[in-house]
Amino acid sequence: METSLAIANWMEYVMNMKWNLVWLSLAFAGLSGCASMSGDECATSDWSAIGYEDGSRGYTMDRIGQHRKACAKHGVTPDFAAYQNGRDQGLVDYCQPGRGFRIGSNGGGYNGVCSVNQEADFLGAYNAGHRLHTLRSNVNSASSSISAKEYELDHIDDDAAVIAAGLISDDTTKEQRILLLVDLKNLAERTGKLQAEIKDLYDYRARSQVELEQYQLVVADLGY
């Protein structure tokens, strides 16, 4: 039946999107496994500067292990003391509250690299930013779900029109009409379910939007 074909096409589209995301994730994972430094970089490196850069990006000490592994292939050993000194200085810049808020609000992670003296303020700002990110995500997720369900609803209307045309067609047999009526009943049930879900999503999005706007006022007062 045409309606069954339409639903099958929709499911195929969803699965294709899912696998595209999987392959993208694998591709990024592959990129993250690349060597941290080239041969020329290993040979000419200022390890204090590299440590500072890594610290300012919030990398853990595991990062120097990646550098060591990359440079070992070129017969170069990192200067651990210089790297650690530079990283400590970089972490001072990284662990500022403003940076913590930006990282949290962008959905970034924190690896527990800040010193005891800085971590409390950093985490307070980071958690505030992360809360803001979560509230924004709630609104965006609801909007995406609404769009997807309304898209499906539009296609159900198209399928129902095709079924209706088949029911009144002189070329449709009695057996075919019975099957079409079953398909039409299934579509009607799905329509009712989608409409209820869409209504709930609109309500949820409205509540989430209010919560987001209220929290944005709180964040503005924090001055991050």
Buried (B, 14 or more C-beta within 10 A) or exposed (E): BBBEEBBEEBEEEEEEEEEEEEEEEEEEEEEEEEBBBEBEBBEEBEBBEBBBBBBBBBBEBEBBEBBBEBBEEBEBEBBEEBBBBBBEBBBBEBBBBEBBBBBBBEEBEBEEBBEEEBBEBBBBBBBBBBBBBBBBEBBEBBBEBBEBBBEBBEBBEEBBEBBEEBEEEEEBEEEBBEBBEEBBEBBEEBBEEBEEBBEEBEEBBEEBBEBBEEBEEEBEEEEB
